[in-house]
Amino acid sequence: MPEEYWANALFSIIPTILVGGIFWFILRTIVRADRTSRRVYDKIEAEERAKAGLAPKTEASTKS
């Protein structure tokens, strides 16, 4: 009887843990991709501002 109980408990919790792990991995990937794309966009914007002869973007002007 106790072996059945622990086997059922284990088989009940494993799918929840696996789905949670997959969800965490997907969200982590999305957040990292967003952070990387923002960093690349800022770099491209800085290069374009320099080509146009504009002043670099300041930290105060980006926080609106």
GROMACS elastic network, one bead per residue, 0.5 to 0.9 nm:
[ bonds ]
;  ai    aj funct       b0    kb
    1     4     6  0.52465   500
    1     5     6  0.63850   500
    1     6     6  0.89315   500
    2     6     6  0.63036   500
    2     7     6  0.85421   500
    3     6     6  0.53197   500
    3     7     6  0.60689   500
    3     8     6  0.85287   500
    4     7     6  0.50687   500
    4     8     6  0.60106   500
    4     9     6  0.84458   500
    5     8     6  0.52278   500
    5     9     6  0.61154   500
    5    10     6  0.85700   500
    6    10     6  0.59707   500
    6    11     6  0.84657   500
    7    10     6  0.50617   500
    7    11     6  0.60542   500
    7    12     6  0.84230   500
    8    11     6  0.51042   500
    8    12     6  0.59674   500
    8    13     6  0.86393   500
    9    12     6  0.50759   500
    9    13     6  0.62639   500
    9    14     6  0.86931   500
   10    13     6  0.53329   500
   10    14     6  0.60867   500
   11    14     6  0.55423   500
   11    15     6  0.72790   500
   12    15     6  0.66200   500
   12    16     6  0.74543   500
   13    16     6  0.53114   500
   13    17     6  0.63061   500
   13    18     6  0.87641   500
   14    17     6  0.51329   500
   14    18     6  0.61323   500
   14    19     6  0.86297   500
   15    18     6  0.50463   500
   15    19     6  0.60552   500
   15    20     6  0.83981   500
   16    19     6  0.52806   500
   16    20     6  0.60474   500
   16    21     6  0.85409   500
   17    20     6  0.50483   500
   17    21     6  0.60649   500
   17    22     6  0.86243   500
   18    21     6  0.50440   500
   18    22     6  0.61872   500
   18    23     6  0.85534   500
   19    22     6  0.51121   500
   19    23     6  0.60856   500
   19    24     6  0.85614   500
   20    23     6  0.50505   500
   20    24     6  0.60949   500
   20    25     6  0.85816   500
   21    24     6  0.50752   500
   21    25     6  0.61247   500
   21    26     6  0.86271   500
   22    25     6  0.51041   500
   22    26     6  0.61926   500
   22    27     6  0.86571   500
   23    26     6  0.52203   500
   23    27     6  0.62163   500
   23    28     6  0.85327   500
   24    27     6  0.52438   500
   24    28     6  0.60183   500
   24    29     6  0.85636   500
   25    28     6  0.50793   500
   25    29     6  0.61422   500
   25    30     6  0.86744   500
   26    29     6  0.51299   500
   26    30     6  0.62622   500
   26    31     6  0.87173   500
   27    30     6  0.50668   500
   27    31     6  0.61529   500
   27    32     6  0.85502   500
   28    31     6  0.52195   500
   28    32     6  0.61232   500
   28    33     6  0.85422   500
   29    32     6  0.52011   500
   29    33     6  0.60661   500
   29    34     6  0.85669   500
   30    33     6  0.51460   500
   30    34     6  0.61510   500
   30    35     6  0.86334   500
   31    34     6  0.51303   500
   31    35     6  0.61863   500
   31    36     6  0.86295   500
   32    35     6  0.50712   500
   32    36     6  0.61193   500
   32    37     6  0.85534   500
   33    36     6  0.51127   500
   33    37     6  0.60622   500
   33    38     6  0.85551   500
   34    37     6  0.51533   500
   34    38     6  0.61417   500
   34    39     6  0.85943   500
   35    38     6  0.52312   500
   35    39     6  0.62460   500
   35    40     6  0.87534   500
   36    39     6  0.50916   500
   36    40     6  0.62322   500
   36    41     6  0.85621   500
   37    40     6  0.51053   500
   37    41     6  0.60145   500
   37    42     6  0.85449   500
   38    41     6  0.50111   500
   38    42     6  0.60953   500
   38    43     6  0.85895   500
   39    42     6  0.51907   500
   39    43     6  0.62892   500
   39    44     6  0.87584   500
   40    43     6  0.50727   500
   40    44     6  0.62120   500
   40    45     6  0.85328   500
   41    44     6  0.51352   500
   41    45     6  0.60303   500
   41    46     6  0.85556   500
   42    45     6  0.50116   500
   42    46     6  0.60961   500
   42    47     6  0.86255   500
   43    46     6  0.51378   500
   43    47     6  0.62908   500
   43    48     6  0.87104   500
   44    47     6  0.50937   500
   44    48     6  0.61855   500
   44    49     6  0.85912   500
   45    48     6  0.50963   500
   45    49     6  0.60853   500
   45    50     6  0.85478   500
   45    57     6  0.89809   500
   46    49     6  0.50972   500
   46    50     6  0.61564   500
   46    51     6  0.86465   500
   46    56     6  0.64978   500
   46    57     6  0.73721   500
   47    50     6  0.50975   500
   47    51     6  0.62264   500
   47    52     6  0.86974   500
   48    51     6  0.50045   500
   48    52     6  0.61863   500
   48    53     6  0.85933   500
   48    54     6  0.86611   500
   49    52     6  0.51028   500
   49    53     6  0.61708   500
   49    54     6  0.50973   500
   49    55     6  0.69130   500
   49    56     6  0.66628   500
   49    57     6  0.83285   500
   50    53     6  0.50561   500
   50    54     6  0.58553   500
   50    55     6  0.71785   500
   50    56     6  0.71505   500
   51    54     6  0.76769   500
   54    57     6  0.87101   500
   55    58     6  0.85560   500
   57    60     6  0.85082   500
   57    61     6  0.68186   500
   57    62     6  0.72848   500
   58    61     6  0.54595   500
   58    62     6  0.66647   500
   59    62     6  0.53414   500
   59    63     6  0.67113   500
   60    63     6  0.55712   500
   60    64     6  0.78631   500
   61    64     6  0.65789   500
